[in-house]
Each structure stands twice: as C-alpha cells, then as structure tokens.
Amino acid sequence: MAKKSKSVKLVRKPYSAADIKLLKAHSKSRTPVAKISKRMKRSEGSLRQKALKLGIGLGHQR
C-alpha cells in the first residue's frame, strides 16, 4: 500500500502598515536581520524581499 502524504498549504501573512513602519525603523537603526526576524515572527528572506520592494536596505545590502 502506498502512503498518502499530507500536503501542507502555505499561508502568507500580509504586511500591515504597522509592520512596514516597524521594518523601516529597524532599517534606519541598523538592527540585524536575525533580530528583526524573531521580533516580527517572519523569515529573514521574507523581510529582505519586502525591504527590496520598499527600496530600503537591510543587513549586508548596505
């Protein structure tokens, strides 16, 4: 018998205006991306992509 694998559906959490404001504040204060990631409960990649779209620098991109 073949096992059925459970498919995991990804749920994307949209960025609120407050999230964007917080991300810009952390960018300005040069907070490490790992700390921002833990505080906002988002992946580092997600934060970097959002920062790229907003045109702000995070981490080593400065």
N, C-alpha and C positions, 0 to 999 in steps of 0.2 A: 504494500500500500504506500502511496505517495503522501508525504506530509503536506498539508496546506500551510503556506507561510502567511503570516499576518502582514498585511500592508499597513504601513504607518503613514498617516496623512499629515503632512506638514501644515502647521497653522502659522501664518505670518502675522506678526503683531505690528499694526501700523504705528508710525511715529506720530505722536501728538505734538501740538505746538510747544508744550512744556518740555517734551523730550528734545526737540530741536534747540530750544533756548538753552537747556542744560548742556547739550553737546557743544554748542558754540562757546559757552562759558568755560567748559573744560578745555577746549581747544586753545582759548586765549590764555588760560592759566598753565598750559602745557602739562596737564595731567597725563600720566602714562596710560596707554590704551587698555592695558590689562586691568587697571583700577576702574576705569570708566565702564568697562565691560561687566565687571562684578557689580558695580553700583546700579547700572541700568538694566541688568539681567538680560543682556544681549550679547551675541558673539562679537569677537573683535572684527571679523570680516564684515559683518552687518554694519558696524559702526564706521569702518573705513569706507565702505561703499556709500553710505549716507553722507559722510563728510566730503567725499569726492563729488557727489551730486550737488551739495551745497556750496562747493568751492572753498572749503576751509581745510586747513592742514591738521593731520593727526599723526602722532608718532614720528616715524622716520621720514615722512614725506616733506619735512620742513626744509 
